[in-house]
């Protein structure tokens, strides 16, 4: 259990620093937006470029990837159907909610959990790559279209090139496939900036909690609780059923698929919500509540699967 507790403790500490900075007013009223933009436009693209460029694609393309795709698609689709067809939510807010329901914290919590609970960090690779290369570009395409209005066909095709995260993933994949790495003097600044991505996102999230209303209340409470229920309960359940019964995978792989699906909503979802100024409260509350809910869920899955 040390991986679960360590991952949550580290994240809680950095978020707590952000919250304290917000209470003291050290960074000013626009600090949340500024830090989120730094993370979105600069630090996260640098981090994703290095991650995708160095990923072992043979590990990524595996049976675990099938489980990840199915579980993620199911919960995201359920949220979209309910929010869009029943509650009539706008497309942008629905997209943020779908991400909050399915986009797991694969880096901050996922890596230490994979190392200490599963004994192998490679288990997180399929989840991480699917989110970076498939989920994020699709979500950004929808958000760009929803927030900027209709575009011509040429504009729609070129739109992904205007998103720094999508561009970073494409460049990283190109480097991975060709096997050519930029020289060290070029990579070092990129790595230096990339190291800022996680703390910037966590500090921005902590800042947003200052003077925030009680999580799960207000106009978005139905969306928040639906997203949290899908993330904490439905996604790991679907992953387990697919891995165990549909694919008949070995017990260690079933455990790995279930644990990775049970990870809480990533803080990046909040960063994206702030970037597009849509579903910010929904993302903030879903991240917080899913993180709290994930602690007993992950411990329970680890105990039952051991």
VEXDREN-2710 file (C-alpha; in Angstrom, 1 decimal):
% VEXDREN-2710
k/r/px/py/pz
1/UNK/0.0/0.0/0.0
2/UNK/2.9/2.5/0.2
3/UNK/2.5/3.4/-3.5
4/UNK/-1.1/4.5/-3.0
5/UNK/-0.4/6.5/0.1
6/UNK/2.9/8.0/-1.2
7/UNK/1.2/9.2/-4.4
8/UNK/-1.7/10.8/-2.6
9/UNK/0.5/12.4/0.0
10/UNK/2.8/14.1/-2.5
11/UNK/-0.1/15.4/-4.5
12/UNK/-2.0/16.6/-1.4
13/UNK/1.2/18.4/-0.1
14/UNK/1.7/20.4/-3.3
15/UNK/-2.0/21.2/-3.6
16/UNK/-1.9/22.4/0.0
17/UNK/0.9/24.8/-0.9
18/UNK/-1.2/26.2/-3.7
19/UNK/-4.2/26.6/-1.3
20/UNK/-2.0/28.4/1.2
21/UNK/-0.6/30.8/-1.5
22/UNK/-4.2/31.5/-2.4
23/UNK/-5.2/32.3/1.1
24/UNK/-2.2/34.6/1.6
25/UNK/-2.8/36.3/-1.7
26/UNK/0.9/36.0/-2.6
27/UNK/0.4/35.5/-6.4
28/UNK/-2.5/37.7/-7.0
29/UNK/-6.1/37.1/-8.3
30/UNK/-5.1/35.9/-11.7
31/UNK/-2.6/33.3/-10.5
32/UNK/-4.8/30.3/-11.2
33/UNK/-5.3/31.3/-14.8
34/UNK/-1.6/32.2/-15.3
35/UNK/-0.3/29.0/-13.9
36/UNK/-2.8/26.9/-15.8
37/UNK/-1.8/28.6/-19.1
38/UNK/1.9/28.1/-18.3
39/UNK/1.1/24.4/-17.8
40/UNK/-1.1/24.1/-20.9
41/UNK/1.0/26.1/-23.4
42/UNK/4.5/25.5/-22.2
43/UNK/5.3/22.9/-19.6
44/UNK/2.8/20.1/-20.4
45/UNK/3.7/20.0/-24.1
46/UNK/7.4/19.7/-23.2
47/UNK/6.6/16.9/-20.7
48/UNK/4.4/15.0/-23.2
49/UNK/7.0/15.3/-26.0
50/UNK/9.6/13.6/-23.9
51/UNK/7.2/11.0/-22.6
52/UNK/5.9/9.9/-26.0
53/UNK/9.4/10.1/-27.6
54/UNK/10.8/7.7/-25.1
55/UNK/7.8/5.3/-24.7
56/UNK/8.2/1.6/-25.5
57/UNK/5.5/1.2/-28.1
58/UNK/5.7/-2.6/-27.8
59/UNK/4.5/-2.3/-24.2
60/UNK/1.8/0.2/-25.2
61/UNK/0.2/-2.0/-27.8
62/UNK/-1.0/-4.9/-25.6
63/UNK/-4.1/-6.5/-24.3
64/UNK/-4.1/-4.0/-21.5
65/UNK/-4.6/-1.3/-24.1
66/UNK/-7.8/-3.0/-25.2
67/UNK/-9.1/-2.9/-21.7
68/UNK/-8.2/0.7/-21.3
69/UNK/-9.9/1.7/-24.6
70/UNK/-13.1/-0.2/-23.7
71/UNK/-13.4/1.0/-20.1
72/UNK/-12.6/4.6/-21.0
73/UNK/-15.0/4.7/-23.9
74/UNK/-17.9/3.2/-21.9
75/UNK/-17.7/5.7/-19.0
76/UNK/-17.1/8.7/-21.3
77/UNK/-20.0/7.7/-23.5
78/UNK/-22.3/7.3/-20.5
79/UNK/-21.5/10.8/-19.3
80/UNK/-22.0/12.3/-22.8
81/UNK/-25.4/10.5/-23.2
82/UNK/-26.7/11.7/-19.8
83/UNK/-25.3/15.2/-19.9
84/UNK/-26.0/15.9/-23.5
85/UNK/-29.3/14.1/-24.2
86/UNK/-30.9/14.2/-20.7
87/UNK/-29.6/17.4/-19.1
88/UNK/-28.9/19.3/-22.3
89/UNK/-25.5/20.5/-21.3
90/UNK/-23.4/22.4/-23.9
91/UNK/-20.8/20.5/-25.9
92/UNK/-17.8/22.1/-24.2
93/UNK/-19.1/21.4/-20.6
94/UNK/-20.1/17.9/-21.7
95/UNK/-16.6/17.3/-23.0
96/UNK/-15.0/18.4/-19.7
97/UNK/-17.4/16.1/-17.8
98/UNK/-16.5/13.2/-20.1
99/UNK/-12.8/13.8/-19.4
100/UNK/-13.5/14.1/-15.6
101/UNK/-15.2/10.7/-15.8
102/UNK/-12.5/8.8/-17.6
103/UNK/-9.1/10.7/-17.8
104/UNK/-7.0/9.1/-15.1
105/UNK/-4.1/10.5/-13.1
106/UNK/-1.6/8.3/-14.8
107/UNK/1.5/10.3/-14.0
108/UNK/1.3/11.8/-10.5
109/UNK/-0.4/8.8/-8.8
110/UNK/-0.4/6.2/-11.5
111/UNK/3.4/5.7/-11.7
112/UNK/4.1/5.3/-8.0
113/UNK/1.0/3.0/-7.7
114/UNK/2.3/0.9/-10.6
115/UNK/5.7/0.7/-9.1
116/UNK/4.8/-0.1/-5.5
117/UNK/1.5/-1.9/-5.9
118/UNK/1.9/-3.7/-9.2
119/UNK/5.7/-3.9/-9.2
120/UNK/6.1/-2.7/-12.7
121/UNK/5.8/0.9/-14.0
122/UNK/5.2/-0.4/-17.6
123/UNK/1.6/-1.2/-16.7
124/UNK/0.8/2.5/-16.8
125/UNK/2.2/2.9/-20.4
126/UNK/-1.0/1.9/-22.3
127/UNK/-3.2/4.2/-20.3
128/UNK/-0.8/7.1/-20.5
129/UNK/-0.3/6.8/-24.3
130/UNK/-4.0/6.3/-25.1
131/UNK/-4.8/9.4/-23.1
132/UNK/-2.1/11.5/-24.7
133/UNK/-2.3/10.3/-28.3
134/UNK/-6.1/9.7/-28.7
135/UNK/-8.2/11.1/-25.9
136/UNK/-6.6/14.5/-25.6
137/UNK/-6.5/15.4/-29.3
138/UNK/-10.2/14.4/-29.7
139/UNK/-11.2/16.4/-26.6
140/UNK/-9.3/19.5/-27.8
141/UNK/-10.8/19.3/-31.3
142/UNK/-14.3/19.3/-29.7
143/UNK/-13.4/22.1/-27.3
144/UNK/-11.8/24.2/-30.0
145/UNK/-14.9/23.9/-32.2
146/UNK/-17.4/24.4/-29.4
147/UNK/-15.7/27.5/-28.0
148/UNK/-14.7/29.2/-31.3
149/UNK/-17.7/28.4/-33.4
150/UNK/-18.0/26.8/-36.8
151/UNK/-15.0/26.5/-39.1
152/UNK/-14.3/25.6/-42.7
153/UNK/-13.1/22.1/-43.6
154/UNK/-9.6/23.5/-44.0
155/UNK/-9.8/25.2/-40.6
156/UNK/-11.1/22.0/-39.0
157/UNK/-8.2/20.0/-40.4
158/UNK/-5.6/22.5/-39.4
159/UNK/-7.1/23.2/-35.9
160/UNK/-5.1/20.4/-34.1
161/UNK/-1.9/22.1/-35.3
162/UNK/-2.8/25.1/-33.2
163/UNK/-3.0/23.1/-30.0
164/UNK/0.5/22.8/-28.3
165/UNK/-0.3/19.5/-26.6
166/UNK/-1.5/17.8/-29.7
167/UNK/1.6/19.1/-31.6
168/UNK/3.9/17.9/-28.8
169/UNK/2.4/14.4/-28.9
170/UNK/2.7/14.2/-32.7
171/UNK/6.4/15.4/-32.6
172/UNK/7.2/12.9/-29.8
173/UNK/5.6/10.1/-31.8
174/UNK/7.6/11.0/-34.9
175/UNK/10.8/11.0/-32.8
176/UNK/9.9/7.6/-31.3
177/UNK/9.2/6.0/-34.7
178/UNK/12.3/7.4/-36.4
179/UNK/14.6/6.7/-33.5
180/UNK/16.3/10.1/-34.0
181/UNK/16.6/12.2/-30.9
182/UNK/17.5/15.9/-30.9
183/UNK/21.0/16.7/-29.5
184/UNK/21.5/17.0/-25.8
185/UNK/21.7/20.9/-25.8
186/UNK/18.3/21.0/-27.4
187/UNK/16.7/18.4/-25.1
188/UNK/17.9/19.8/-21.8
189/UNK/15.9/23.0/-21.9
190/UNK/12.8/21.0/-22.9
191/UNK/13.4/18.7/-19.9
192/UNK/13.9/21.6/-17.6
193/UNK/10.6/23.2/-18.7
194/UNK/8.8/19.8/-18.6
195/UNK/9.7/19.4/-14.9
196/UNK/7.4/22.4/-14.2
197/UNK/4.3/20.8/-15.7
198/UNK/3.1/18.7/-12.7
199/UNK/3.8/21.2/-9.9
200/UNK/2.3/24.1/-12.0
201/UNK/-0.9/22.1/-12.5
202/UNK/-1.1/21.1/-8.8
203/UNK/-0.4/24.6/-7.5
204/UNK/-3.0/26.1/-9.9
205/UNK/-5.5/23.5/-8.6
206/UNK/-4.7/24.4/-5.0
207/UNK/-5.1/28.1/-5.7
208/UNK/-8.5/27.4/-7.2
209/UNK/-9.7/25.8/-3.9
210/UNK/-9.3/29.1/-2.0
211/UNK/-12.8/30.6/-1.4
212/UNK/-14.4/27.8/-3.5
213/UNK/-17.8/26.6/-2.4
214/UNK/-18.3/23.1/-0.9
215/UNK/-17.4/20.4/-3.6
216/UNK/-20.4/18.7/-5.2
217/UNK/-22.8/21.6/-4.5
218/UNK/-24.2/24.3/-6.8
219/UNK/-25.5/24.1/-10.3
220/UNK/-23.1/21.4/-11.4
221/UNK/-23.6/19.0/-8.6
222/UNK/-25.4/16.4/-10.7
223/UNK/-22.6/16.5/-13.3
224/UNK/-19.9/16.2/-10.6
225/UNK/-21.5/13.3/-8.8
226/UNK/-22.1/11.5/-12.1
227/UNK/-18.5/12.0/-13.1
228/UNK/-17.2/10.8/-9.7
229/UNK/-19.4/7.7/-9.7
230/UNK/-18.3/6.8/-13.2
231/UNK/-14.6/7.4/-12.4
232/UNK/-14.4/5.7/-9.0
233/UNK/-16.8/2.8/-9.5
234/UNK/-17.9/2.2/-13.1
235/UNK/-14.5/2.5/-14.9
236/UNK/-12.6/0.0/-12.7
237/UNK/-15.6/-2.3/-12.7
238/UNK/-15.8/-2.3/-16.5
239/UNK/-12.0/-2.8/-16.7
240/UNK/-12.2/-5.8/-14.4
241/UNK/-15.0/-7.4/-16.3
242/UNK/-13.4/-6.9/-19.7
243/UNK/-10.0/-8.1/-18.5
244/UNK/-11.3/-11.1/-16.5
245/UNK/-14.2/-12.5/-18.6
246/UNK/-14.0/-10.9/-22.1
247/UNK/-10.3/-11.4/-22.6
248/UNK/-9.4/-14.0/-20.0
249/UNK/-6.2/-12.2/-19.1
250/UNK/-3.8/-13.6/-16.3
251/UNK/-4.5/-12.4/-12.8
252/UNK/-1.6/-9.9/-12.6
253/UNK/-2.8/-8.2/-15.8
254/UNK/-6.4/-8.2/-14.5
255/UNK/-5.2/-6.5/-11.3
256/UNK/-3.1/-4.0/-13.3
257/UNK/-6.0/-3.0/-15.6
258/UNK/-8.4/-2.6/-12.6
259/UNK/-5.9/-0.6/-10.6
260/UNK/-5.1/1.8/-13.4
261/UNK/-8.8/2.3/-14.2
262/UNK/-9.4/3.1/-10.5
263/UNK/-7.0/6.0/-10.5
264/UNK/-8.7/9.4/-9.9
265/UNK/-9.3/12.2/-12.4
266/UNK/-6.1/13.9/-13.5
267/UNK/-5.4/17.5/-12.6
268/UNK/-4.9/18.1/-16.3
269/UNK/-8.6/18.1/-16.8
270/UNK/-8.9/21.1/-14.5
271/UNK/-6.0/22.8/-16.5
272/UNK/-7.9/22.2/-19.7
273/UNK/-11.1/23.5/-18.2
274/UNK/-9.4/26.7/-17.2
275/UNK/-7.8/27.0/-20.6
276/UNK/-11.1/26.9/-22.4
277/UNK/-13.1/28.6/-19.6
278/UNK/-15.7/25.8/-19.6
279/UNK/-16.7/23.4/-16.9
280/UNK/-14.1/24.8/-14.4
281/UNK/-16.2/24.1/-11.3
282/UNK/-17.1/20.6/-12.6
283/UNK/-13.5/19.8/-13.3
284/UNK/-12.3/21.2/-9.9
285/UNK/-14.8/19.3/-7.8
286/UNK/-14.5/16.1/-9.8
287/UNK/-10.7/16.0/-9.3
288/UNK/-11.0/16.6/-5.6
289/UNK/-13.9/14.1/-4.9
290/UNK/-12.6/11.4/-7.2
291/UNK/-9.1/11.7/-5.5
292/UNK/-10.7/11.2/-2.1
293/UNK/-12.9/8.3/-3.4
294/UNK/-9.9/6.6/-5.1
295/UNK/-8.1/6.0/-1.8
296/UNK/-10.4/3.3/-0.4
297/UNK/-11.1/1.9/-3.9
298/UNK/-7.4/1.5/-4.8
299/UNK/-6.6/-0.1/-1.4
300/UNK/-9.6/-2.4/-1.7
301/UNK/-8.6/-3.5/-5.2
302/UNK/-5.0/-4.0/-4.2
303/UNK/-6.0/-6.1/-1.2
304/UNK/-8.5/-8.3/-3.1
305/UNK/-6.2/-8.8/-6.0
306/UNK/-3.2/-9.7/-3.9
END
